[in-house]
Amino acid sequence: MAIQEWHEAIAQVTPYVFRINTPDAGGTGYLVSRSKTAPLSFVATAAHVVEHAHYWEEPIRLVHHTTDATVLVRPAERGIKIDDDVDTAAIAFDHKELKLPDSPLPLMRLDYHLKPGVAVGWLGFPALAKATLCFFSGHISAYLENESAYLVDGVAINGVSGGPAFICGPDSAHLIGIVSAYIPNRATGQVLPGVALIRDVNRLHALTEGVKNIDEAHAKQTPTTEPPSPPPTTEPPAATRG
């Protein structure tokens, strides 16, 4: 069976993509899970996109890209689970107002990661293009097991953080992770091309399991007791958030 072309995978992933806006930040997210018993959906994103709004209990606006429908979720109307260790978050909210795909795209299985040389793509809303959904691609350079992350020879700029990273399959695009940061090369003192940091989906399985309704999601969310911290990276001084 033939592998998908990139344009086919993009068309398949796009209906799952959200633009995320908070009072002081913007980024990208994507539908990663839906409850079968309640109008509850989970949108995955990078933790640094939403953790300031979560800590200060500010509203978060989710814009579904395909339909341009918007939902404003206030603290009492959502549940946010954050994994700071890998800059990953999931927002649980009531999706009755939105027309979303019936089933999420498949996630890469927990016990598997891609090898160097595999081509991957990602989608996001770069700040320089405002509400324009853009496609990026590159090849995996390495997998960092202790970071649950891929280094990819591609670009991730402001606004793309939280976007879906995926591969082309024979029958479906497969989600492999979340865009987290871009690590430029500063070895010479100048900012030279570097690599993108993509967190794998391992922690997403845990962030979205065992929640049946919005009240439960709110009760089980990450406590707002600690101020937000910068996302961890392999080279903290040289990394920029996507």
N, C-alpha and C positions, 0 to 999 in steps of 0.2 A: 504494500500500500504506500502511495506517495506521501511524503512529508508535506505539510502545509507550506505555502508561501507566506512571507511576512505580512503581506496585505490581508491575507485570510485570517491570520492569527490576530492582527490588530482589530479587524472587524468583529471578531468573536469576543475579545477582551473589553472593547470600548463600552458596551452596555453596562459593565460592572463598575465603571470609574466614577469617582466623585471628586469635585473640587471642594477643598476644606478651607474655611475662613474663620479666624478668631479675631478678637479685637486687636491683636498685635502680631499675628502671623498668618501665613497662608501655606497651603501644601496640597497634596494629592492623597487620595485614599481609594480603596476598592472594596466592593462587597465580597466578603470572604465566607459568610455563613448566614443561613436563615433558619429560624425555628419552624418546625413542622406543626406545632400546636398553637402558635400565637403569632401575631404580626410583629415579630421581633427580628431585626437584622443586625449583623455585625459588619462594620466597616473597618478594615485594617489600615493602619497608617504608621508613620514613624512617631515614636514617642515625643520627640522634640517639637512636633507640629502642634500637639494638643496639651502637653503637660502644664504649660503656663496657665492656659484657660481652665484646666482641670483644678489646679492648685488654688487659683483665685475664684473659682466657681463662676466663671464667665460663660456666656452663651457660645455655642459653636454652630456655624451655618454649614450645612451640607448641601451641595448642589449636584444633582444627578446629571451627568454630562449629556447623556443621550436625549433626555426629555426636557432638560433645563428646569426641572422642578426643584424647588428649594424647601428644605425643612430646617427650622431654627430650633435646636435642641438646647433647652436650659438644664441646669444641674439636676433638678428633680425629675427630668424627663429622659434621663440617659444613665448608662453605666459605663465607666471607662476603666479598663484594666490595662495597666502599664507594666512593661518589663524593661526597666532602665538599663539592665545589663546588656541588652541587645537592641536598644533604641526601637522598640516595637510596642504598638498599642492597638487595642480594639475598642471601638465605640459601639455600644449596644443602644438601639433606639427603636421606637415604634415606626414602622414603615407604611402605615395605612395610607398616608398621603402620596406615596410614590408608587409608580409602576416599575417594579424591578423584575429582573429575570427570575424565573421560577426556581432554578437550581444554581448554586454557585459552580464555578469552574473547578476542576480537580486540582488539589494541592499536591505538590511533590510529597511522596510518602516519607514517614519519619526516619526510616532506616537507610535513606539513600541521599547522596549528594552528587552533583555533576562533576565531571572531570575537566581539567584544563583543556582549552581548545574548543569547547562547546559554545555555539553561538546563542546569545540570549538577547532579548529585547525588553524595553520598558517604556511606559507611558507616563506623562506628567504634564503639569501646567507651569512652564518656566515663567518666572516673574517678568522677563523681558517681552513675553508674548501674551501676558494677561490671561484671558480665558481660553486661549488656544491650546487644545490638547496636542502634544507633540510626541513623536516616536524617536527613541534612541536605541542604539544597539552596540554590541561589542562581543568580545570573546572572553570566556573565563580564563583568568591568569592563574588563580590559585584558590583553594578552599582553606579557610582558617577555622579549624575545628574548634579551638578554644573561644573564638569570637562568634561562632555560628554564622559565618559570613563568607561571601565570595568577593574576591578582588576581580574587577572586570575592566578591560581596557576600553572604557567608554566615558561619556560625559554625564554628570548629574549636577545640575545647577539649581539655584534657589527656586523654590516652588515645585520642584519635581519630587522632593522628599515624600515618602509614603506611597509612591506610585507602584503599580504592579510590575514585577519582573517576571518574564515568562519565556518558555521555549515553544517551538513549533513541534507538534506531534503529528502522528499519522491521521488522527481523527479529531483531535482537540488541542487547543493551547493548554499548557500546564503551568500553573503558577508556581514559581520557585522561591519568591521572596518579596522583600520590600526595599525600595531605594532608601538608603540611610544618609550617605555623605559622599563627598568627592575629595580625594586626597591628591592635591597637586604636588608636583616634584619641585622642591625648593633647594635641592642639593647645591646649586650654583649661586643661590641667593636670589635668583629670579623665579617667577612663577611659571613653570613649564607644565606641559600636559602630564597628567597623572592617571589615576585609576578611580573608578567608582566603587563604592562599598555597598553591597547588597546583602541584607540580612536574610538568611534562609527562613523557611516557613515552620521550622520545628516548634518554636514557642507559640505560634498562632493556634496550633491544635489545642494547646492547654488554655489559652486565653479565652477561647470561645466554647469550651465544653461545659456541660452541666448547668446551663442557664436556660430557664424555660419561659420567663416573662420579664417585663421591664422592671417590675418591683424587685425581683430576685437579682437582676443585673445591677440595679442601683445598690442593693444591699451588699453585694459581693464585690463592688468596684474597689479599685486601689484607694486606700485612705488618702485624704488630702492633708497629711500631717507634715510632709517633708517638702521643702521648696524644690522646684525643678533644678536638675543638674544637667550640664552639657552631655551630649551623647558620647559614649566611649568610642574611640577609634584606635586604629593601629599606630597612628602618628598624630597625637593630639595637637601639637602646634601647627601642623601642616594641613589639617583637615578642615573643610568647610562644609557646613550643612547644606543639604540639597534643598 
